Amino acid sequence: MSMVASSIGTVPTSGFEWYLFFVESPFGNEIRDQVDKHFQTLGKEAGPGVLVVRGFDAQAFRTSLFEAPALHEFQEIDPPSVVVTDAHPKRVREVKGLNGAKVMVFPLRPVYAKDKDISLFFDKLLSALRSPDAIIALDKLDGSQIQRHWSWLTDYVELKPGFFGFNADLAKLVGDLLNRAS
């Protein structure tokens, strides 16, 4: 499901397993054109358990998103990016406990630079988010399952997903695990 929101406060706080928040610049460019082109399809393909959100006013939405205590540490990320989390930022502590929410930040410039199309990246991301095994693999650092579900990340960028209270360089982790497996 996809929606355009005026602020994080207008985004439903329950009913979704994952949230994808677009962090955008107010100015148009080729990546914003890609987001415009694929936004509705991304929401449809994500399914009912995933809410894909972008701001009606890119700057105002970004400000409200990072005012949420759960995402405050990520406020310096550069747009365009997508923030993926398994809890609404306003309800993280209530729903997941102090350190329980998963947050991944994906800068879109390197994704676009590689393929000149962000839809390929989102197709792979949605496949991983749909797979309980992919999420368990990250939680347990299971090398063979990480290789199976997340190795595609190293094709794009050095990603630094944060897990509240813990930050990891996932691309390095995946690369190290793949090297050990081979």
N, C-alpha and C positions, 0 to 999 in steps of 0.2 A: 504494500500500500504506500502511496506517496501523498505528501501534503506540502503546502506552502504555508509557513507560519510567520506571524509578526514577531514573536518572541518565544523563548523556550517555555515560558509559562503557558502558552496556548497549545503546547504539544501534549497529547494524552500521556499520562504517567503510568498507565498499566495496560495490559492486553497485548504486549509485544515481547518477543524473546530477544530481538535485536533492534537497535536504532542506528540509522546511518544519517549523520548530519553533515550537510555540505557547508564548508566554510569558504565563502566566495568574496571576491573583490566586487565593488560596485560597478567596475568598468568591464565592458565586453572584450573578449578575446577569443581565440580559437578553442580554448578549453571550456570557456563558458558556453560557447556555441554547442560543444559536444554535450555538456550537461543539459542544456535546453533540449537538444535532440533526443537524448536517451532517458530523461528524467521519468516520464510517465511509464515507459517500458520497464525501467529498473524497478519501480514500485510494483508494477504488475507481476514481473518475474520473481521478485523477492518473496511474494506470497503474503498471506494474512498475518504471519508471525513477525514480519519485519516492517518497520516504518521508516521510509526514506523521506527526509525532511530538508527543505532548503528555505531560506529566508525570503520573505516578500521584499524586505529592504535588507540587502546583504550585510551592511555594516551594523544596523541595529540588531539583527538576529545574531550576528557573531558576538557582539558585546553581551547580549543576554545569555548566550550559550556559555561563555567563559566566566560569567559572573557566578554560575552554579559552582559551589565549593568543590564538587567532584571533578570539575574540568578546569578549575582555575590554573593549575600548573601547566596546562597546555595552551594558554592564551597567546603565547609567542609563535605559534605555528603560522606558517605562511599560507595564504590562500593562493591558489585553490587547493583545498585538501578535503578529505572526507574523514570524519571521526566516526568510528564504529564502536558501539558499546552495548553491553547486554543489560543495561539498566538505564532508566531515565536519569539524567544528571541531577535532578532535584530530589530523587528518591533513592540514591545509591546506598546511603547508610541504612535507611529503613528497610530496603529490600534485600541488599546483599551483604550488609555488615560493613564495618569500617574498611576492610581491604578486599572485599569480595568481588567487586565489579571488574570486568575486563574492558579495557579501552585500547583501541588501536587507531593510530593516526596515519593516514596514507596521503602523502603529498601527490598531487595529480600532475604536476609539471613533468616529472620523469616518466610517469606512466604514459602521458601523451607523447612525449619525445620519442619513446621506443616504438610505438605502433601507429602514431597519428590518429588514434581512435581509443577512447577510454572504455568502450563497450566490452572489449576482450578482457580487460582487467576486472570489470564488474561481473562478468559471467563467471570467472574463476573465483572471485570473492564470494559470490552467492552460493556457488557449489560448496565451498568450504564451510560457510555459515549454516548451510542446510544439513551438514553431516555431523551428527553427534560425535563420531569418532575423531573428526578433525579438532573439535574443541577439547575433547578429552586428551588428545595427543599433546596439545599445548600445555594443558594442566599438569600432565604427568611427564612431560618432556620425553615422550616415547619416540625414539629416533625413526623407526620404520614407519610409524603412522604420520609423523611430521613430514617425512619424505613423500609419503603417498598423498597427503592432503595440502601441504603448504610449500613444497619445493618451488612452485611457480613464482613465489614472491621474490626470489633472488634474481629473476629475470628483469625486474623493474627497478627497484631502488633499495637503498639501505633504509629499512624501516625500523622504527623504534616504538613498537607498541608499549604502552604502559599498563601495568596492572597495578592498581592503587597500592601504594607502598612499595612497589617494585618496578623498575624499568629495565627492559631487556632489549638488546639489539637482535631482533628476530632474524634478520637476514644473516647475521653472523652465526647465530644459533643454528639456523637451518643449514647453512653452509658447513659448519663444523660437524653436525650430525650426519649430513650426506657424505662428507669425507670419511668419517668413521665407519659408515655403513659399506663403503666401497673398498 
